Amino acid sequence: TFLAMFRIACRAFSTSVRRSLATNIQKNVRCLQNNTFSNVRSFSTEGQNNLVKVLESEIKEEKQQLNMSTVPKEFSIKSYKGSTFVLERNDSDGVTVEVEVNLAGSVYTDVDGQDSEMQQSAGDEDAPLESTPEMVIRLVRKSNQQSVTFTCAMPRPGDDAMEGDEDLTPTYSVQTVEVLNVPGYFVYSDLFDDKVFESIMSMLIDRGLNLTFQQELQSFCTSEEHRLYCTFLESLKDFCR
């Protein structure tokens, strides 16, 4: 009938209009996306290319200064993940000595420029800055798995740290002490009287954690931190390509 034919014609016209609108909308969206991405690329390419060139030059200079260093004597690397490593040594009395270090953010420069001046006066302007990380020393007794943990810090540039004397007293500072039997609890070393603190330092020195150990550890940390810094620059450059 005429009414049925009219309905079919209206339905076909409506479908055609919807398809045409959808096609036009898709074209407009694609055009907008292309223009947007094109603007973003043109905006960021120059800055990224300049950064890549600067990084390439910086990486070349840094790699020329890379120096390899070994872990402190009698220690071995137990684990190394990201910027954190753990050194381990087994003593003859059944105690395991563990030293955990995180190298992230371990390089400091003296605010007043004193450290830079000292480097220049020593004729070592191109030497990498020293890594002075915090470290966690853990003494674990294998027989009963009891442990004592010392959170320590190495002196930073500009600190008034006293020099080690003839008995190889280290210049790192013990900040906190924990024991496994009292989980979650620690004591600041400032709370100990002089006799207790001196006895703690004597125990660590007897374990070979003396000035020589500190110097060897700091040399290894400086070398590893510099290597990680070069890797960081490489990754940043790869992102900007």
C-alpha positions as semicolon CSV with decimal commas, in nm:
position;residue;x (nm);y (nm);z (nm)
1;T;0,000;0,000;0,000
2;F;0,100;0,362;-0,026
3;L;0,140;0,397;0,352
4;A;0,370;0,096;0,374
5;M;0,580;0,223;0,084
6;F;0,601;0,567;0,249
7;R;0,727;0,411;0,575
8;I;0,992;0,210;0,389
9;A;1,109;0,523;0,207
10;C;1,132;0,721;0,532
11;R;1,325;0,439;0,698
12;A;1,573;0,424;0,408
13;F;1,618;0,802;0,411
14;S;1,679;0,803;0,788
15;T;1,941;0,526;0,756
16;S;2,116;0,711;0,476
17;V;2,126;1,033;0,679
18;R;2,265;0,854;0,986
19;R;2,539;0,688;0,779
20;S;2,632;1,017;0,619
21;L;2,650;1,194;0,956
22;A;2,860;0,913;1,106
23;T;3,102;0,925;0,813
24;N;3,141;1,302;0,840
25;I;3,194;1,283;1,216
26;Q;3,464;1,017;1,177
27;K;3,642;1,225;0,912
28;N;3,631;1,534;1,134
29;V;3,764;1,341;1,435
30;R;4,053;1,195;1,231
31;C;4,135;1,537;1,095
32;L;4,133;1,688;1,444
33;Q;4,353;1,411;1,582
34;N;4,603;1,446;1,298
35;N;4,623;1,822;1,347
36;T;4,660;1,785;1,723
37;F;4,936;1,522;1,701
38;S;5,108;1,721;1,430
39;N;5,108;2,031;1,652
40;V;5,242;1,832;1,948
41;R;5,523;1,681;1,741
42;S;5,627;2,014;1,595
43;F;5,615;2,172;1,941
44;S;5,826;1,907;2,118
45;T;6,069;1,790;1,848
46;E;6,307;2,087;1,867
47;G;6,339;2,075;2,244
48;Q;6,383;1,699;2,249
49;N;6,645;1,707;1,974
50;N;6,843;1,971;2,162
51;L;6,824;1,764;2,479
52;V;6,942;1,453;2,292
53;K;7,248;1,641;2,163
54;V;7,331;1,771;2,511
55;L;7,288;1,425;2,662
56;E;7,508;1,262;2,399
57;S;7,788;1,504;2,484
58;E;7,736;1,460;2,858
59;I;7,732;1,079;2,832
60;K;8,056;1,081;2,634
61;E;8,230;1,293;2,898
62;E;8,094;1,089;3,189
63;K;8,196;0,758;3,036
64;Q;8,551;0,884;2,991
65;Q;8,566;0,936;3,367
66;L;8,425;0,595;3,463
67;N;8,644;0,396;3,700
68;M;8,588;0,038;3,804
69;S;8,614;-0,056;4,171
70;T;8,572;-0,378;4,365
71;V;8,375;-0,454;4,680
72;P;8,555;-0,431;5,016
73;K;8,793;-0,718;5,092
74;E;8,638;-1,045;5,212
75;F;8,288;-0,930;5,112
76;S;8,076;-1,058;4,825
77;I;7,760;-0,924;4,661
78;K;7,458;-1,106;4,801
79;S;7,202;-0,917;4,593
80;Y;7,188;-0,618;4,360
81;K;6,855;-0,475;4,247
82;G;6,817;-0,133;4,092
83;S;7,025;0,105;4,300
84;T;7,032;-0,114;4,612
85;F;7,290;-0,381;4,684
86;V;7,370;-0,603;4,982
87;L;7,722;-0,717;5,066
88;E;7,780;-1,027;5,277
89;R;8,063;-1,186;5,474
90;N;8,055;-1,500;5,690
91;D;8,276;-1,483;5,999
92;S;8,432;-1,784;6,169
93;D;8,222;-1,744;6,487
94;G;7,898;-1,808;6,299
95;V;7,802;-1,443;6,253
96;T;7,708;-1,312;5,909
97;V;7,786;-0,948;5,839
98;E;7,551;-0,782;5,590
99;V;7,588;-0,430;5,456
100;E;7,292;-0,285;5,263
101;V;7,337;0,033;5,058
102;N;7,101;0,236;4,842
103;L;7,292;0,457;4,597
104;A;6,996;0,671;4,493
105;G;7,055;1,034;4,586
106;S;7,389;0,953;4,748
107;V;7,593;1,227;4,577
108;Y;7,591;1,566;4,743
109;T;7,765;1,894;4,664
110;D;7,867;2,140;4,930
111;V;7,631;2,438;4,931
112;D;7,913;2,687;4,985
113;G;8,126;2,535;4,709
114;Q;8,395;2,419;4,952
115;D;8,401;2,069;4,808
116;S;8,445;2,203;4,455
117;E;8,730;2,428;4,570
118;M;8,901;2,136;4,742
119;Q;8,879;1,928;4,423
120;Q;9,028;2,209;4,215
121;S;9,311;2,269;4,459
122;A;9,392;1,899;4,445
123;G;9,409;1,918;4,063
124;D;9,124;1,671;4,026
125;E;8,853;1,882;3,863
126;D;8,723;1,604;3,640
127;A;8,695;1,342;3,914
128;P;8,338;1,225;3,983
129;L;8,178;1,347;4,303
130;E;8,201;1,099;4,588
131;S;7,902;0,889;4,682
132;T;7,825;0,915;5,053
133;P;7,523;0,687;5,103
134;E;7,353;0,576;5,418
135;M;7,412;0,210;5,494
136;V;7,253;-0,057;5,708
137;I;7,492;-0,291;5,887
138;R;7,330;-0,614;6,005
139;L;7,499;-0,874;6,226
140;V;7,312;-1,206;6,209
141;R;7,394;-1,503;6,431
142;K;7,315;-1,817;6,229
143;S;7,261;-2,049;6,525
144;N;6,950;-1,871;6,653
145;Q;6,889;-1,615;6,375
146;Q;6,916;-1,328;6,621
147;S;7,039;-1,000;6,476
148;V;7,147;-0,648;6,556
149;T;7,098;-0,374;6,296
150;F;7,285;-0,044;6,277
151;T;7,170;0,239;6,051
152;C;7,477;0,443;5,961
153;A;7,567;0,746;5,753
154;M;7,892;0,847;5,589
155;P;8,011;1,206;5,631
156;R;7,900;1,436;5,351
157;P;8,102;1,714;5,188
158;G;8,122;2,005;5,431
159;D;8,048;1,792;5,739
160;D;8,278;1,843;6,034
161;A;8,365;1,474;6,062
162;M;8,668;1,383;6,265
163;E;8,949;1,204;6,089
164;G;9,020;0,840;6,158
165;D;9,313;0,781;6,390
166;E;9,581;0,517;6,400
167;D;9,350;0,240;6,524
168;L;9,144;0,274;6,202
169;T;8,842;0,426;6,372
170;P;8,584;0,488;6,097
171;T;8,429;0,828;6,038
172;Y;8,082;0,696;5,953
173;S;7,823;0,762;6,222
174;V;7,588;0,511;6,382
175;Q;7,245;0,675;6,390
176;T;7,008;0,404;6,515
177;V;7,030;0,054;6,663
178;E;6,769;-0,224;6,644
179;V;6,746;-0,580;6,775
180;L;6,533;-0,855;6,626
181;N;6,371;-0,946;6,958
182;V;6,200;-0,606;6,978
183;P;6,046;-0,566;6,631
184;G;5,959;-0,216;6,513
185;Y;6,160;-0,052;6,792
186;F;6,490;0,130;6,751
187;V;6,707;0,359;6,961
188;Y;6,887;0,672;6,846
189;S;7,255;0,643;6,925
190;D;7,246;0,986;7,094
191;L;7,055;0,823;7,381
192;F;7,346;0,592;7,468
193;D;7,600;0,709;7,721
194;D;7,960;0,735;7,606
195;K;8,062;0,390;7,734
196;V;7,782;0,211;7,549
197;F;7,845;0,401;7,226
198;E;8,221;0,345;7,241
199;S;8,165;-0,027;7,303
200;I;7,934;-0,047;6,998
201;M;8,197;0,118;6,780
202;S;8,465;-0,116;6,919
203;M;8,249;-0,416;6,831
204;L;8,207;-0,292;6,473
205;I;8,579;-0,226;6,440
206;D;8,654;-0,576;6,573
207;R;8,434;-0,705;6,290
208;G;8,657;-0,528;6,041
209;L;8,409;-0,248;5,977
210;N;8,682;0,007;6,026
211;L;8,822;0,301;5,834
212;T;8,978;0,079;5,568
213;F;8,642;-0,093;5,511
214;Q;8,472;0,247;5,491
215;Q;8,719;0,377;5,232
216;E;8,688;0,062;5,018
217;L;8,308;0,073;5,041
218;Q;8,296;0,441;4,950
219;S;8,522;0,382;4,651
220;F;8,293;0,101;4,531
221;C;7,982;0,314;4,590
222;T;8,128;0,608;4,398
223;S;8,212;0,385;4,102
224;E;7,871;0,217;4,101
225;E;7,680;0,542;4,146
226;H;7,867;0,692;3,851
227;R;7,783;0,388;3,639
228;L;7,415;0,419;3,736
229;Y;7,422;0,788;3,649
230;C;7,548;0,706;3,299
231;T;7,272;0,447;3,262
232;F;7,020;0,709;3,376
233;L;7,143;0,956;3,112
234;E;7,126;0,686;2,842
235;S;6,765;0,605;2,936
236;L;6,669;0,972;2,933
237;K;6,827;1,012;2,589
238;D;6,643;0,705;2,455
239;F;6,311;0,849;2,577
240;C;6,376;1,177;2,392
241;R;6,461;1,012;2,061
